[in-house]
């Protein structure tokens, strides 16, 4: 998955404007006059998966094209505590202007990739995919979902125009599952699969009868998930969602569902601890 350069530039410029305001007073006072070149290292203070190196590089390129960032690990690579992730060299002022913004992106994205990798490894041996949701940081969705992909996970819809997902409020507004599916099938492009959210086995039967291609099992018990797999075999893909924790992942995978979607991959991620140290 690639991040469009124009899109990335817009995100970074907004972040820099937010952090710099009308200018860095502290750096301006200390570095007044001739610009002293500095060297530094981005160092991991926790182990995990690194994601966001292209964003790190872009931050400093926008600030000053003479700044050189050299990767010491690959994007998606695993780092240990105290390992050097990248080095940086350039004029002191623009490096200091971009330090916090670059770290904010790199730490968040690496935290998402690390948690995703852990979840993917937890269900190793089962033919199930770990997917994200739209529970992302506003304005940063493409970076959050990119990080999930770097961690080995799958991307669900990027936005509401990306696919059909009939949820509980859609069903209520339409007057029932059959009617909701019928309306979508009549109006949506034929190239899109219809996914619908169900809360119990009775709704599952209705969704199968209506011809839904993907069915989301919302907050179902493990026993009901197993029954759903038997009912839907060969008829629809099943996605388990709701109240999905790392502790429950392997048990959910064992039910035989095809996909497990987790909002926690992006909505409550713990940033990976990384620092920039100057020589």
C-alpha positions as CSV (number, residue, x, y, z in Angstrom):
1,X,0.0,0.0,0.0
2,X,1.4,3.4,-1.0
3,X,0.5,6.8,0.4
4,X,-0.1,9.3,-2.4
5,X,2.6,12.0,-2.1
6,X,0.2,14.9,-2.5
7,X,-2.0,13.6,0.2
8,X,1.0,12.9,2.5
9,X,2.3,16.4,2.0
10,X,-1.0,18.0,3.0
11,X,-1.1,16.0,6.2
12,X,2.4,16.9,7.2
13,X,2.1,20.6,6.4
14,X,-1.0,20.8,8.6
15,X,0.8,19.1,11.4
16,X,3.8,21.4,11.0
17,X,1.6,24.5,11.0
18,X,-0.1,23.2,14.1
19,X,3.2,22.7,16.0
20,X,5.2,25.7,14.7
21,X,2.5,28.4,14.9
22,X,4.2,31.6,13.8
23,X,7.7,30.3,14.6
24,X,9.8,28.4,17.0
25,X,10.8,31.0,19.6
26,X,13.2,28.8,21.5
27,X,15.2,27.7,18.5
28,X,15.1,31.1,17.0
29,X,16.7,32.6,20.1
30,X,19.4,29.9,20.6
31,X,20.3,29.4,16.9
32,X,20.3,33.1,15.9
33,X,22.9,33.8,13.2
34,X,24.8,31.2,11.3
35,X,23.2,27.7,11.2
36,X,25.2,25.0,12.9
37,X,25.0,21.6,11.2
38,X,24.0,18.8,13.6
39,X,23.8,15.0,13.5
40,X,21.4,12.8,15.3
41,X,19.9,9.4,15.7
42,X,16.4,8.1,16.0
43,X,16.6,5.4,18.7
44,X,14.1,2.8,19.7
45,X,13.3,2.8,23.4
46,X,11.0,-0.2,23.1
47,X,10.9,-3.1,20.8
48,X,8.4,-3.3,18.0
49,X,7.7,-2.8,14.3
50,X,8.8,0.3,12.5
51,X,6.2,2.1,10.3
52,X,6.3,5.6,9.0
53,X,9.9,6.1,7.7
54,X,8.6,7.7,4.4
55,X,6.6,10.1,6.6
56,X,9.7,10.9,8.7
57,X,11.7,11.6,5.6
58,X,9.0,13.8,4.1
59,X,8.7,16.0,7.2
60,X,12.3,17.1,7.0
61,X,12.3,17.3,3.2
62,X,9.4,19.8,3.4
63,X,11.3,21.9,6.0
64,X,14.7,21.9,4.3
65,X,15.7,19.8,1.3
66,X,19.4,19.7,2.5
67,X,18.5,17.6,5.5
68,X,19.7,14.0,5.0
69,X,17.8,11.1,6.7
70,X,19.3,7.7,6.3
71,X,17.4,4.6,7.3
72,X,19.1,2.0,9.4
73,X,16.1,-0.4,9.4
74,X,13.6,-1.4,6.7
75,X,10.0,-0.2,6.8
76,X,8.1,-3.0,8.6
77,X,11.3,-4.2,10.3
78,X,11.5,-5.3,13.9
79,X,13.7,-3.2,16.2
80,X,15.1,-3.9,19.7
81,X,15.6,-1.5,22.6
82,X,18.4,1.0,21.9
83,X,18.6,0.1,18.2
84,X,19.2,3.0,15.8
85,X,16.3,3.4,13.4
86,X,17.6,6.2,11.3
87,X,20.2,9.0,11.3
88,X,19.7,12.6,10.5
89,X,22.1,15.4,9.5
90,X,21.4,19.0,8.5
91,X,21.0,22.6,9.7
92,X,20.0,22.7,13.3
93,X,17.0,24.9,13.1
94,X,14.8,23.0,10.6
95,X,15.8,19.7,12.3
96,X,14.6,21.1,15.6
97,X,11.4,22.5,14.0
98,X,10.4,19.1,12.7
99,X,11.6,16.9,15.6
100,X,8.3,16.6,17.4
101,X,6.1,16.3,14.4
102,X,8.3,13.6,12.9
103,X,8.4,11.6,16.1
104,X,4.6,11.9,16.6
105,X,4.0,10.3,13.2
106,X,6.7,7.7,13.6
107,X,5.7,6.7,17.1
108,X,1.9,6.4,16.4
109,X,2.4,4.5,13.1
110,X,4.9,2.1,14.7
111,X,2.6,1.5,17.6
112,X,-0.2,0.6,15.3
113,X,2.1,-1.7,13.2
114,X,3.4,-3.4,16.3
115,X,0.0,-4.1,17.8
116,X,-1.2,-5.4,14.4
117,X,1.8,-7.7,14.1
118,X,1.1,-9.1,17.6
119,X,-2.5,-9.8,16.7
120,X,-1.6,-11.4,13.4
121,X,0.9,-13.7,15.1
122,X,-1.7,-14.5,17.8
123,X,-4.0,-16.2,15.2
124,X,-1.1,-17.9,13.4
125,X,-2.3,-21.3,12.1
126,X,-5.8,-20.2,11.4
127,X,-7.1,-19.1,8.0
128,X,-8.4,-15.8,9.3
129,X,-7.5,-12.2,8.5
130,X,-7.1,-9.4,11.1
131,X,-8.7,-6.2,9.7
132,X,-9.0,-2.6,10.8
133,X,-12.1,-0.4,11.0
134,X,-12.9,3.3,10.4
135,X,-12.2,4.0,14.1
136,X,-9.1,6.0,13.1
137,X,-7.7,9.4,14.1
138,X,-9.6,12.1,12.1
139,X,-7.5,13.3,9.2
140,X,-4.9,10.5,9.7
141,X,-6.9,7.5,8.4
142,X,-4.6,6.7,5.4
143,X,-1.6,6.7,7.8
144,X,-3.4,4.5,10.3
145,X,-4.5,2.0,7.7
146,X,-1.1,2.0,6.0
147,X,0.4,1.1,9.4
148,X,-2.0,-1.8,9.8
149,X,-0.9,-3.1,6.4
150,X,2.8,-2.7,7.4
151,X,2.0,-4.8,10.5
152,X,0.5,-7.6,8.4
153,X,-3.1,-6.8,8.8
154,X,-5.9,-6.2,6.2
155,X,-7.7,-3.0,5.5
156,X,-11.5,-2.7,5.8
157,X,-13.3,0.2,4.0
158,X,-11.3,3.4,3.8
159,X,-14.5,5.5,3.7
160,X,-18.2,5.2,3.2
161,X,-17.9,5.3,-0.6
162,X,-15.6,2.3,-0.6
163,X,-18.1,-0.4,-0.1
164,X,-21.5,-1.5,1.2
165,X,-21.9,-2.2,4.9
166,X,-25.5,-2.3,6.2
167,X,-25.5,-1.7,10.0
168,X,-28.1,-1.8,12.7
169,X,-29.4,1.8,12.1
170,X,-29.6,1.2,8.4
171,X,-31.7,-1.9,9.1
172,X,-34.0,0.1,11.4
173,X,-34.3,2.9,8.9
174,X,-35.2,0.5,6.1
175,X,-37.7,-1.5,8.1
176,X,-35.8,-4.8,8.2
177,X,-32.9,-6.8,6.8
178,X,-34.6,-8.1,3.6
179,X,-35.8,-4.6,2.7
180,X,-32.3,-3.0,3.4
181,X,-30.5,-5.6,1.2
182,X,-33.1,-5.3,-1.5
183,X,-32.8,-1.5,-1.7
184,X,-29.0,-1.7,-1.8
185,X,-29.0,-4.4,-4.5
186,X,-31.4,-2.3,-6.6
187,X,-29.2,0.9,-6.5
188,X,-25.6,0.0,-5.7
189,X,-23.1,-0.9,-8.4
190,X,-23.2,-4.6,-9.2
191,X,-19.4,-4.8,-8.7
192,X,-19.8,-4.3,-4.9
193,X,-20.4,-7.1,-2.4
194,X,-23.1,-6.5,0.1
195,X,-22.0,-6.8,3.8
196,X,-24.6,-6.6,6.6
197,X,-24.2,-6.5,10.4
198,X,-26.3,-9.0,12.4
199,X,-26.6,-9.4,16.2
200,X,-28.0,-12.9,16.5
201,X,-28.6,-16.2,14.6
202,X,-32.1,-15.2,13.5
203,X,-30.8,-12.1,11.8
204,X,-28.1,-14.3,10.3
205,X,-30.7,-16.5,8.7
206,X,-32.5,-13.4,7.3
207,X,-29.2,-12.0,5.9
208,X,-28.4,-15.3,4.2
209,X,-31.9,-15.5,2.8
210,X,-31.5,-12.0,1.5
211,X,-28.3,-13.0,-0.3
212,X,-25.7,-10.9,1.6
213,X,-22.2,-11.9,0.5
214,X,-20.4,-10.8,3.8
215,X,-22.0,-11.0,7.2
216,X,-20.6,-9.2,10.2
217,X,-21.3,-11.0,13.5
218,X,-21.6,-8.2,16.0
219,X,-20.8,-9.0,19.6
220,X,-21.8,-12.7,19.3
221,X,-20.8,-15.3,21.7
222,X,-18.2,-17.9,20.7
223,X,-20.9,-20.6,20.6
224,X,-23.1,-18.6,18.3
225,X,-20.1,-17.8,16.1
226,X,-19.5,-21.5,15.7
227,X,-23.2,-22.1,14.7
228,X,-23.0,-19.1,12.3
229,X,-20.0,-20.7,10.6
230,X,-21.9,-23.9,10.0
231,X,-25.0,-22.0,8.7
232,X,-23.0,-19.7,6.4
233,X,-20.6,-22.3,5.0
234,X,-20.2,-21.7,1.2
235,X,-22.9,-19.0,1.3
236,X,-21.2,-15.9,2.7
237,X,-18.0,-14.7,4.4
238,X,-18.2,-14.1,8.1
239,X,-16.6,-11.2,9.9
240,X,-16.4,-11.2,13.7
241,X,-16.5,-7.8,15.3
242,X,-17.3,-6.1,18.6
243,X,-15.6,-6.6,21.9
244,X,-12.6,-8.1,20.2
245,X,-9.5,-8.1,22.5
246,X,-6.1,-9.7,22.0
247,X,-6.9,-12.1,24.8
248,X,-10.0,-13.4,22.8
249,X,-8.4,-13.4,19.4
250,X,-7.3,-17.1,19.2
251,X,-10.7,-18.3,20.6
252,X,-12.5,-16.3,18.0
253,X,-10.3,-17.5,15.2
254,X,-11.0,-21.1,16.3
255,X,-14.7,-20.7,15.5
256,X,-13.9,-20.7,11.8
257,X,-14.8,-17.1,10.9
258,X,-13.0,-15.6,7.9
259,X,-12.2,-12.1,9.2
260,X,-11.8,-10.5,12.6
261,X,-12.1,-6.7,12.6
262,X,-10.6,-4.7,15.5
263,X,-11.1,-1.0,16.2
264,X,-8.5,-1.3,18.9
265,X,-5.8,-1.5,16.3
266,X,-6.1,2.2,15.6
267,X,-8.5,3.8,18.1
268,X,-6.5,3.2,21.3
269,X,-3.0,2.4,20.1
270,X,0.0,2.8,22.4
271,X,2.7,4.7,20.6
272,X,6.1,3.0,20.3
273,X,8.6,4.9,22.4
274,X,11.2,6.5,20.1
275,X,13.6,9.4,20.7
276,X,15.9,11.6,18.7
277,X,19.3,12.1,20.2
278,X,21.9,14.6,18.9
279,X,25.6,13.8,18.8
